Amino acid sequence: MTPPKNRGNAGRGGRPQGGRPQQGGRPPQGGGSGRARGTGTTRASQPTQTKREPQRPVVDVHDPDGVRLQKLLAAAGVGSRRVCEDLIAQGRVEVDGQVVRELGVRIKATQTVHVDGERVQLDESRVYLAFNKPLNVVTSMSDELGRVDIGDYFGDRKERLFHVGRLDADTEGLLLLTNDGDLAHRLQHPRYGVLKTYLAQIPGPVPRDLGKRLREGVELEDGPVRVDSFRVVDSQPGKAIVEVVLHEGRKHIVRRMLAEVGHPVLSLVRTQVGPVRLGETKPGKFRALSSAEVAALYKAAGL
């Protein structure tokens, strides 16, 4: 008897059948069915195209007259020189939007630097202060009526300081001061949504639906306003302390809003701006912000 032919090894013309096409060979020719012969897989009518992301233009951030990047990072408190070198080598440092991996890059302190996505301020001429404004102090560097103002506390400094927003004379608490104009603008503009937190003493008792009313919005003469957060901190017979959080910056906004809902403010303290807290700073005293607080402010302001 003649042994059967081994059709698994050779087919027509001696070509392999039923396996994958040989590397570099031509794909099997099919008919109108659109299937590769012997594979049972549907062949795409057109090759798949991979959509390429637009590449960011490469910018040379190196300045031969600058300072080595790792030295500036270490001076800004990011870490030791060796730690900063490792951050650069790992591609975790950006200068003016460009990832820098070379240790020999020199830059100016005025360039924009991010580490792990957070802004690092390298310019030692920049000043960031948290001031606890006392009662009856006007938020002005020079009051034309001769009243006590914040210029009486900072007038002898060489920097030109901007106060971030305002506090009424009869409101005390946290006031940020800086000579970084771009940051100051963003922190106080409602478009960027940087939150401010206040503690207000108001007549009690506080109705249960007061927070809901304030979150839904209150209509004032210059337009509606709503809080981002509201809670009762303490309640005593005839008075209560409430926490109000909002990103609005209109004049007397907290006082007008609470008066509109029947709970005029008896006393008011701002305790927080963005991520920066008043903390233990005494009235009339100020402190320099830490590098972590400055980085958090930049992040809150979208810089």
C-alpha positions in Angstrom: 0.0 0.0 0.0 1.3 3.4 -0.9 1.7 5.6 2.3 -0.4 8.7 2.4 1.2 12.0 1.5 2.2 14.3 4.4 0.0 17.4 3.6 1.1 19.1 6.8 4.6 19.6 5.4 4.1 20.4 1.8 1.2 21.6 -0.3 0.9 23.0 -3.8 4.3 23.9 -5.3 6.1 22.6 -2.2 5.2 25.7 -0.1 4.5 25.3 3.7 0.8 25.2 4.5 -1.1 26.0 7.7 1.7 27.9 9.5 2.8 31.5 9.8 4.3 33.2 6.8 8.1 33.0 6.7 9.8 36.2 7.9 10.4 38.5 5.0 8.1 36.4 2.7 5.2 37.7 0.8 1.8 37.4 2.6 -0.5 34.6 1.2 -2.7 35.7 -1.7 -6.4 35.4 -1.0 -9.5 35.5 -3.0 -12.5 37.6 -2.5 -13.1 36.2 1.0 -10.6 38.6 2.5 -9.0 35.7 4.6 -5.4 34.6 4.6 -5.2 31.0 3.2 -4.9 28.5 6.0 -5.0 31.0 8.9 -8.6 31.8 9.3 -7.9 35.4 10.2 -9.4 38.4 8.5 -6.9 40.6 6.7 -7.3 44.4 7.2 -8.2 46.2 4.0 -5.8 49.1 4.9 -2.7 49.2 7.1 -3.3 50.6 10.6 -1.9 54.1 11.1 -0.6 55.1 14.5 -1.6 58.7 15.5 1.5 60.6 16.6 1.3 63.1 19.4 2.6 66.6 18.4 6.1 67.0 19.7 7.0 69.9 21.9 9.6 72.1 20.2 13.0 71.7 21.7 14.3 74.9 23.3 17.9 75.3 24.4 17.6 76.4 28.1 21.4 76.4 28.7 22.8 79.8 29.5 26.6 79.8 29.6 26.6 82.8 32.0 24.2 81.0 34.4 24.7 78.7 37.4 24.7 74.9 37.3 21.1 73.7 37.7 21.9 71.3 40.6 23.5 74.1 42.6 20.5 76.3 42.2 18.2 73.5 43.2 20.2 72.7 46.3 20.3 76.4 47.3 16.5 76.5 47.0 16.2 73.7 49.5 15.2 70.9 47.1 17.9 68.6 48.5 21.6 68.1 48.7 23.7 68.6 45.6 23.9 64.8 45.0 20.1 64.4 45.4 19.5 67.2 42.9 21.9 65.6 40.4 19.9 62.4 40.7 16.7 64.2 40.1 18.1 65.7 36.9 19.5 62.4 35.7 16.1 60.8 36.3 14.3 63.4 34.1 12.3 64.8 36.9 13.4 68.4 36.4 12.0 70.8 33.8 13.4 74.2 32.9 11.1 76.5 30.8 9.0 73.5 30.0 11.9 71.3 28.8 13.1 68.2 30.6 16.8 68.5 31.5 18.9 65.4 32.0 22.4 66.8 31.6 24.3 67.8 34.7 26.3 70.4 32.9 23.3 72.7 32.1 23.6 76.2 33.5 20.6 78.5 33.9 19.6 81.8 35.3 17.6 81.9 38.6 14.9 83.8 36.8 14.0 80.9 34.5 11.0 78.7 35.3 11.9 75.4 37.0 9.6 72.5 38.0 10.6 69.4 40.0 8.1 66.5 39.7 5.6 69.0 38.3 5.9 71.5 41.2 7.3 75.0 40.7 10.6 75.8 42.5 11.5 79.4 43.1 15.2 79.9 42.5 15.3 83.7 42.5 16.6 84.7 45.9 15.3 88.3 45.4 11.7 87.0 45.6 10.0 87.5 49.0 7.0 85.6 50.3 5.6 86.6 53.8 2.7 85.6 55.9 1.5 88.5 58.1 -1.1 88.4 60.8 -2.8 91.8 60.3 -4.1 93.2 63.6 -7.5 94.9 64.0 -7.7 98.6 63.0 -4.8 98.3 60.6 -5.6 99.5 57.0 -4.5 97.3 54.1 -2.4 99.9 52.4 1.3 100.5 52.1 0.7 104.2 52.6 -2.7 105.5 53.9 -3.5 109.0 52.7 -5.6 109.6 55.8 -2.7 108.9 58.1 -4.2 105.8 59.7 -2.0 102.9 60.8 -1.4 100.7 57.8 0.7 97.7 56.8 3.4 100.1 55.5 4.1 100.9 59.2 5.2 97.3 59.5 7.0 96.8 56.2 7.9 100.3 55.1 11.6 99.9 55.9 12.1 96.9 53.6 14.0 97.4 50.4 11.6 95.2 48.3 8.5 96.6 46.8 5.9 94.4 48.3 2.3 93.6 47.1 -0.4 92.6 49.5 -2.5 89.7 48.2 -6.0 90.9 48.4 -7.3 93.1 51.2 -8.6 92.8 54.7 -11.0 95.4 56.2 -9.6 97.5 59.1 -12.0 95.6 61.4 -10.9 92.2 60.1 -7.8 90.6 61.3 -5.8 87.6 60.2 -3.7 86.2 57.4 -2.4 88.6 54.7 0.2 87.4 52.2 2.8 89.9 51.0 5.3 89.3 48.1 7.2 91.1 45.4 6.1 88.4 42.9 3.5 90.3 40.9 2.3 87.4 38.7 1.7 85.2 41.7 0.0 88.0 43.7 -2.4 88.7 40.8 -3.4 85.0 40.4 -3.9 84.4 44.1 -6.5 87.2 44.4 -8.3 86.8 41.1 -11.5 84.7 41.4 -10.9 83.2 38.0 -8.1 81.0 39.4 -10.3 79.7 42.3 -7.8 80.1 45.1 -9.7 79.5 48.3 -9.7 81.8 51.4 -10.9 80.6 54.8 -12.5 82.8 57.4 -13.7 82.3 61.0 -16.7 84.5 61.7 -18.5 85.1 65.0 -22.2 85.6 64.3 -25.4 85.7 66.4 -26.9 82.3 67.1 -28.5 80.0 66.9 -27.5 78.9 63.4 -30.4 77.3 61.5 -29.6 73.9 60.0 -30.2 75.0 56.4 -27.9 78.0 56.6 -24.9 76.1 55.0 -27.2 74.9 52.2 -28.5 78.4 51.5 -24.9 79.8 51.3 -23.7 77.0 49.1 -26.6 77.5 46.7 -25.9 81.2 46.5 -27.1 84.5 47.9 -28.1 87.5 45.8 -26.3 90.8 46.6 -26.7 94.2 45.1 -23.6 93.6 42.9 -24.5 90.0 41.9 -24.8 86.5 43.4 -22.3 84.9 45.7 -21.9 81.5 47.1 -19.5 79.8 49.5 -17.4 76.9 48.6 -17.7 75.4 52.1 -19.5 76.3 55.3 -19.5 74.6 58.8 -20.3 75.5 62.4 -17.2 75.4 64.5 -18.7 76.3 67.9 -22.1 77.2 69.2 -22.9 78.9 72.5 -26.1 80.6 73.7 -26.7 83.6 71.5 -23.6 83.3 69.3 -21.7 80.9 67.1 -18.4 80.6 65.3 -18.6 79.5 61.7 -16.0 78.7 59.1 -16.6 80.2 55.6 -14.5 79.2 52.6 -14.8 81.0 49.3 -12.8 82.2 46.3 -14.6 85.5 45.9 -12.7 88.7 46.6 -15.3 91.4 46.5 -15.2 94.1 49.1 -16.7 93.1 52.5 -18.0 90.0 50.8 -18.1 87.7 53.9 -19.8 90.4 56.0 -22.4 91.3 53.3 -23.2 87.7 52.6 -23.8 86.7 56.2 -25.8 89.9 56.9 -28.0 89.0 53.9 -29.0 85.7 55.5 -29.7 87.4 58.9 -26.5 86.7 60.7 -24.3 89.9 60.7 -20.7 89.4 61.5 -19.5 90.3 65.1 -15.9 89.5 64.4 -13.9 88.1 61.5 -10.5 86.5 61.1 -9.0 85.1 57.9 -7.1 81.9 58.8 -5.9 80.6 55.4 -5.1 81.6 51.8 -4.8 78.6 49.5 -2.5 76.1 51.2 -1.0 78.7 53.6 -2.3 78.8 57.1 -2.1 81.6 59.7 -0.8 79.1 62.3 0.8 80.4 65.4 1.8 83.8 64.0 0.8 86.5 66.5 -1.0 89.7 65.5 1.4 92.2 64.1 4.1 89.6 63.4 5.1 87.9 60.1 7.1 85.0 58.9 8.7 83.9 55.7 7.0 81.2 53.8 8.8 77.9 53.4 9.9 76.6 50.0 7.2 74.0 50.2 4.5 76.6 50.9 5.7 78.7 48.0 5.6 75.7 45.7 2.1 74.9 46.9 1.0 78.5 46.2 2.3 78.3 42.7 0.4 75.1 42.2 -2.8 76.5 43.6 -2.4 79.5 41.2 -1.7 77.3 38.2 1.9 78.5 37.7 
